[in-house]
Amino acid sequence: MSIVLIVAEAQPDGSVRKATLNAISAGKDLAQKAGAELHLVALGKDAAKLAKQAKNRVCACSFKCRM
């Protein structure tokens, strides 16, 4: 199965950049169209917080999300 990979980096304050949220949304759409899995790598001092923010963005659809 194909994989769409998005790498998300946290800002110094731990927030997610708007461009990253746009990339996650585009990745979600691409994965749906291609029948692929969407994978997200969260980088930052508090990667769990970033992953949770991203998960909330992606899991509005039918994808399975794991942290």
N, C-alpha and C positions, 0 to 999 in steps of 0.2 A: 504494500500500500504506500502511496505517496505521502509525504510529510511537508507541511508548510511550517517553517521555523521563523519565529519572531524573537529578536533579542531586545529586551527592555532594560534600560538603565535608569536607575533612580536619580533624581536631582539631589543636590547636597542636603536639602531639607526633607528628603524621603518621598517627595511627591512625584507623580508621573507627568512627563511632558505631554502637551496636547498632541504633538507629532507622534509620540509613542502610542497614544490611544487611537489615533487615526491609522497607524500601521497595524495595530491589533484588529481593528474593524475590517481593514482591507484584507488582512490575512484570513480572518474568519470567512469573509465572502469568497475569497479564492479557494479556500479549503472546501467549502460547500459546493462550489461549482465543479471542482476537480475530483470530488469524492475522496478527499485527502483528510488526514488528521492534522489538527492545528496544535503545534507545540510552542510553548513560550518559555524562554530562559529569562529569569529575573536576576539582574545584577545590581548590587548596592549593599550599603551597610546593613540595612534591614530588608533583605530580599523577601522575607515572608510578607511584610507589609505591602511591598510592591506587587508580589504575586497575588495577594488577596484583592488589591485594586484591579488588577488585570483580569482576574478570575470573575469578578463581578461584572466586568465589561463583556467578557466572552460568554459567560454562562447564561446570558439572556436567551441563548439559542439552545439547540438540542445536543451540543457537544458535551462529552464527559470531561470534567475538569478534575485534575489531581494536583495536589501541592506536595 
